């Protein structure tokens, strides 16, 4: 089969690769499509210490089951599935607390197991046992289902920030995940959703999303717009999706007293220190939360939201390409000329 294989920082080869062989406790899935994410771009540029080459990469996927291990129950040939891609150990204290996304012994798909930038992917027994395999209803498109994993990460962030119906939310950073966080805030019932983005053409792409206030971070007075839309109070939650010290440090000025700031995007390991106004946090009773990854229950809820038409993700999908064009997809991501790019290993939608 054709697959995109990681061999080291910046070295991803498109090549013939052995088709996975079913085992008694696994599932073999024919990949319909798989979205490119920021982690994939990192592998295509600077690499990632947790990815063990050679490794087929890609994890934001949807596909149909073509073979079922003899010991696997609860699945049928032809069913479409997507994945919660962090496979937790299920035994550590974090797993016992229900925080499998923070499991120190987790094994992510495309890092420790081969991923889905390929015609077929083998879903390991550990993922099945952990509830990581989520069925996709017929009414949900392949394109939407492929985004359930990144959407689940956004859902985790919004839940940690306590976003609820009627809230006003500011998303800083209008890249692919910023756009998905904005859609999720809408789906959760936020009465006002604002997105700050600096660069074109992403600003133009974001304007295709209805019901969201798009703010040009280079030209507009962001604080003035936030104050106008919140009657001077500030937003209930700020979701920082820009991997920027400036964005994280400046986030406090936009949030109301008693509100929350979610640090969704991470900073580079060697320059992750930031300065925050502790008096603003103290006297404003602000909540500062991190958000990392997601769990199977988040993926299941996202799929339900898409199924119920509560969440419509199509405006965020800007490009659809074949596996042979995957390096063009990486370039689109690198140059910020896209939101979500979907890769179709079979060559067709």
Secondary structure, DSSP 8 states (H G I E B T S, - for coil): -EEEEEEETTEEEEEE-------TT-EEEEEEEEE--HHHHHHHHT--TT--SSEE---EEEEEEEEE-TT--S--TT-EEEE--EE--SSSHHHHTT-GGG-TT-EEBTTTB--SSBSEEEE-HHHHHTT-EEE--TTS-HHHHHTHHHHHHHHHHHHHTT--TT-EEEEE--SHHHHHHHHHHHHTT-SEEEEEE-STTHHHHHTTSTT-EEEETTTS-HHHHHHHHTTTS-EEEEEE-S--HHHHHHGGGGEEEEEEEEE-S---GGG------HHHHHHTT-EEEE-----HHHHHHHHHHHHTTS---GGGEEEEEEGGGHHHHHHHHHTT--SEEEEETTS--
